[in-house]
C-alpha cells in the first residue's frame, strides 16, 4: 500500500469522490472482505460488492488475500494507498499553467504551481514506484510570523538572494535538472 496516490484519471477521481466509495476506501486502510466491510459500515454485502468492483476496476483497491471456506473463496481487499490526491489533470486536460500567469505574486500563480507540482511529482513517483526505485525529493516546510508587510518583503528579498546564490553554487549544466518551488501564503485561520 502506497502512502499517497495521485489520481490522474477523471473516472477514477469520480469513483474515489463518491461519498459511499470514499467511506469504503477509508475503511479499507485495514484489509477486509466484502462481508466484513458490510458489517462495519452497516450496508448490504451485495451493495458493498458493487462499490468494491468499481473501486477495484479503477485500481483504488487491491487484493490483499484470498481465504477458502469450503467451496467458497473470500476475497480480502485493501485500499491501494493510505491517502489520495486528485491531480488537476483529472479535472481538466487544460490544467492551470504557471507560464500563463504574469503576476508571480498572485494566488493564481501559486495555485497553478501547486497543480503542476502535483501532476509532475505524481507522475514521477508512479514511474519510480513501478521500477522499484525512489524519487529523490526534498521539502522545506515551516511557519513564519511577519510583523509587517515590510518584514515580509525584506524576507522575500533575502530568501531570493540566498536561493539564487545556492542555485549558482550547485548548478551544473550537465546535471539532472530539479524544479525548486518556494512558496508562502497565510496560514488558514482554522490551523492557527
N, C-alpha and C positions, 0 to 999 in steps of 0.2 A: 504494500500500500504506500502510495506516494504521500508526502506531507501536503503539498498543494498541487492541484492540477489546473491548468489553464484551459478553459473550454473555448474552442475557436469555431466550432460548427454551430450554426443557428438552430438546427433542430435539436442538437444535444443541449444547448442552452435552454431552449423552451422546455425540454423534458426535465432538466435539473431545477428549473424555476417553478415548475408546477408545485403548488403547496403540499399535496399529498406525497409526491415523489421526493420533494426536498426533505420532508419529515422522514421518509424511509431511508434516504441517503444518510441523514444524521444518525438514525438508529443503527445503520449498518457499519458504523465505525467498529462495532463489535459484530463479528460474523454471526449470521442466523439463517435458519431455514425459513421458508415462507410461513409455515405453521407457527414457528416460534415468534417470528416477527408479527404475525397477525395477532397473536395473543398479547404481545407487548403493546401494540398500538390500538387494539380494540377494533380491528377490521376483519371482515371475512377473508379466509385464506385465498379464495379464488380472486378476490379483488386485489389483494396484495400480490399474488402471482401475476396478474395482468400488468400492474405497475412495474414489478421487478423485470418482466420480459422487456419492457420499453427501456428501462434503465440499463439493462444488460446489452440491448441492441445498440445503444449509444456509447458503450464502453465505460459507463459510470459505476457499474458494479461488476465484480468478477467472482468466479467460482473459487471458493476457499477450501471446500471439502465435499466429498460425497460419502454418505452413510447408507449402508444397506440394512434394511429391515425386512427380512423375509424376501419377497419378490419385489419390494418397492425400494427405489433409490431416492433418498432425500438429499437434495442439493442445498449446500450451505454457501451463502453468498456474503460478500463483504464489499463495502464501498471501495472504489479504486483509489481514493485519496481521503485524507483527513479533512481537507477543505478544498473548495473550488473557487476559482476566479473566472468570470466571464470576460473574454477578450473583446475589446471594441470591434474587432474584425467579425465577431459572431453577430453583432448587431447591424453593422453596415460595412459593405466592402469598401466604401469610401470613408474610412475612419479618419478622424481629425488628424491633420498633418501639421506638425510644428512649423514646417517651412512655409506654410500658407498664412502664418500669423506674424505680422511685422513687429508687434509690440511684445517684446520678450519679457516684460514685467507684468503682463496681464494674466488673469486667471485662465483665459482661453489657451494661451501658450502653455501654461503649466499642465492643464488637463490634456492637451494634445501630446505633450512629452510623456505624461503618465501613461496614456494609452499606448504610445509607441513602446514604452518600457515593458508593459505587459505583453504586447504582441511579440517583441523581439526576445525577451527573456523566456517567455513561454515556449516559443519555437526552439530556441537553443537548448533549453532544459529538456524538452521532449527528445531532441536528437541525441543529447548526451546520455540521457537515461536509456534510450533504445540501444546505444552502443556500449552500455555498461560504464561509461565514463562519468566524470563530474564536471560541472560547468564552473569555471573559475570566475567568481564574482567577489565584490566587496561592497559593504554598505556602511555608511555613517548615519546614525540617527540620533538626534539629540534635541533638546528643547532649550531655547534661549529667551530670556525675558529682556526686551528692549525698553528702556525708559522713555525713549522719544524716537520720532521719525529720523532725526539727525543721527542718533546712535545706530539705527538700523541701516541707514545709508552709508555711514562710516564703516560698519561691519561688512557690508556688501563690497565696498571698495577694497578693504583689506583682504577679504576672502578671495576676491577675484585676482588680486595681485599674487597671493600665495599660491592659488591653483595654477595660474599661468606660469609662475616660477617653477613649480613642481613638474608641470607638464613639459616645459622646456628642458628641464634637467633629465627627465626619464624617457622622453620620446625618442624613438629610433625609427627612421623611415622604413627599415626592413623588419620592424617588429609587428606582432599581431595587434591590429587596432582594437581598442576598447573604448566604449562610449562612457563618458563621465557626465552625470547629471547631478547638479547641486540645486536643490530647491528649498524654498522657505515659504511657509504660509502660516497664518494664525492658527493656533490650536482651537478646535471647536469647543464651544462652551461646555458641552456635556463631558468633555475629557479633562477639564481643568479642576 
